[in-house]
Amino acid sequence: MESHAQQTAPAITQNPDIRYLGRLLGDVIRAYGGEKLYQQTEYIRSASVDRARGVQGADLTDTGLDALSLDDTLNFTRGFMLFSMLANLAEDRQGVAAEPGADVASALARLESQGVGRDAVLDLLAHSLIVPVLTAHPTEVRRKSMIDHKNRIADLMHLKDAGRTETADGENLDEAIFRQIALLWQTRPLRREKLFVADEIENVLAYFRDSFLPVLPALYARWERVLGARPQSFLRVGSWIGGDRDGNPFVQAPQLQYALKRGAAAAIAYYLDGVHALGAELSLSTELAHVPQAVLDLADASGDDALSRKDEPYRRALSGIYARLAATCVSLTGGQPARPSALKGEPYASPADLRHDLVVVAQGLASEGNGALASGGALGRLIRAVETFGFHLATLDMRQNSAVHERVVAELLKVAGVEADYLALDEYARIALLRRELANNRPLGSRFSAYSEETASELAIVHAAGEAHRLYGPQCITHYIISMAQSVSDLLEVNILLKEAGLWRVGDNGDPPHAAIMAIPLFETIGDLEAAPKIMSAYFGLPEIAGVVKARGHQEVMIGYSDSNKDGGYITSTWGLYKASKALEPVFAEAGAAMQLFHGRGGAVGRGGGSAFAAIQAQPKGSVQGRIRITEQGEVIAAKFGTRDVAMTNLEATTSATLLASLEPEGISERDATRFAGAMDELSNSAFAAYRDLVYGTDGFRDFFRQLTPIQEIAGLKIGSRPASRKKSSRIEDLRAIPWVFSWAQARVMLPGWYGVGQALAGFEDKALLADMAQHWSFLKSALANMEMVLAKSDLGIAARYLPLVEDQGLADSIFGRIREGWQAAHDGLLQATGQGRLLEKNPSLETSIRLRLPYIEPLNLLQVELLKRHRAGEDDPRIKEGIELSINAIATALRNSG
Ligand code: PGA
């Protein structure tokens, strides 16, 4: 695609990788799609770039889009989607996504300059826990095969950077890249089959296997160097896939078992490879090196009496470890390892036992002056991996909606003859009853009783969790999240269910109860966030809970970005989350427990997306005490962890931000904090009123939304195993937050990222105070930076092209008029508060990236509108539906964080 790019869009040439990859893509289109398609694509592309550079409004006839046949439309859409994919790749290579100073070494230097020394950092790390938790939230539109091809291109580009002209196999590098792009071109981008939970488990496993397993130990090795000490394994990974059944009836006990078994198989396979490689490496002979007794004992216990290794005790010890690991593999997964052991061994009872043997080997080396072999090298990394991943790989969270728990507990109580109508009880009576039940170990369920399908399934999954604890160790499942938590009884109900599987047990001799899995409330509406401190305080006030929490030392609370945004709009949600975090801190201090916040955020700003580095640092002081968990989901997973390099960068960013948020002193004075909070309350209240009025208080808004955006068509995309709505209803309240945000992005309105803020900013009188806050307060800075990105990616001119899709044009005009005014107010208010003349003036790299990208999205939007019109008019050519889905896919790819 280069020739026109050079004539018409010099800006494109600023990134040589985009130019290079774009040219190869053009060659591929010409070679595989034909000269005509190439010429058409080129024409549309250059016309779009021209128009984006000066001409407002969009006209199909300018671009030749209206001349495309249906087949050409599909090909064209695919071409533009691939261009966006390659442009993303090029941008990532240029480090557009990497943030300066977002690494542990820089954080240490910054802390040092503020008088916070290494010891304070090490003290913090001694009780820290940082966990990215991967979920299957359906916002990744690309198939894994497409992402894999893209990553292979990235690898080849690395060779090019190193000045190579050939691959390791002697292939010409340019030709190899061309071939990969040709493969992309000929790979079907849309999934035809429904996605099952097992597919989601396998998809995420690839990230664990290819990125997290090798990257975490490597990061620790790096951090040990910069810290000058070995911290405990504070960075771990989590997963929801196979445990999160909120609104997903396809996640049941067998899926939980499958997820854990596959995780165990991957972790053990990784350890087996590591031990095997060490066996090859550690060839020290007793004739040349002194070997301590502990290693000789381990070697003798291995049963390896091969003559050739008689004088090589390290190798013999490792053969024994290998044999025991191979036996562990069989006992935990039922499958033989790829490279079976020649020796027989007892399975390891726990990861700690495996670690113990590896440490014996490491200490043997260290004691004889071979420490370098032990600590910095492969053995050190293997020990770290075992500490971090155990036999379970990623901690699997359970999640279910509080309403389901209520029903299940009610049925259990009824069938057991304890309480005929639990649901009719008030909160006090519920708490009293649940506490009585939690004071004994007698389960409510009986295998001789018959239960509803729902109750049977929920009981089966907690029993599967209990079994998993016995098999893989207690680290395999430690968190149980309660969606839509609103009361203390919501928390107690989960403890009751856990008791059914022995995961809550009454303590002996006055000891506190033992809760093997922590019940965690997810507060996700504006009202629930406000009530969170009161609920937690009442929960901690129960003596048995106080005992559990004290013994554990910490308690987690999850806060939901998406649903609070859908409920109250962008700034009210962001402020509500901040205030809840701040108000919870003294409640935890009083209970003597460290607070661990779990941030449920997605990729789009309307779902808490944006820079994690900035977001973590913008948390209220005292709310991050070295402990944080964050969801990572959908398209974010490939973007942040798709290759080892980006995984390293992103995990560095999360970790360094956590250190800074925990240890940096407050950036603003107490007086400012109070003034700013008062101003935020005012802003939040007026934004809330404007947002609620539009979304929930306007007649016909639901129809407007459902007709303007491709929401109905999105529900048909095969991108996740769970259904799009919680209930069979078209109410916005019942729609899941993901399709809500996703569909607004497609129509380029992106309303959840800004609506209401403009009215609030306009109505706020003290503009000097606003400017002060926007400049000096990390909370507002980060909130406005995210909104700015959304405003820059939205385009109401293009959105207006979707208006004919709304049946009632009067309604369309009046609602769209309000949206337009709101956008303008948000735009003007933001510029005024941040002192800029245009959006992204102070963020040139993002500005360039977006400016280069926009012209390529516009034709996709215009085609989408045409196809939607034809589809909704009843045309049933299957290519129309395919075209719509392709356009959704392509726009999401081009916008990057739209899901
Ligand atoms: P949930 O997630 O609907 O699964 O609670 C919401 C989101 O992440 O957008």
Boltz pocket constraint, residues with backbone or C-beta under 6 A from the ligand:
constraints:
  - pocket:
      binder: B
      contacts: [[A, 137], [A, 246], [A, 483], [A, 562], [A, 563], [A, 600], [A, 601], [A, 602], [A, 607], [A, 736], [A, 737], [A, 738]]
      max_distance: 6.0
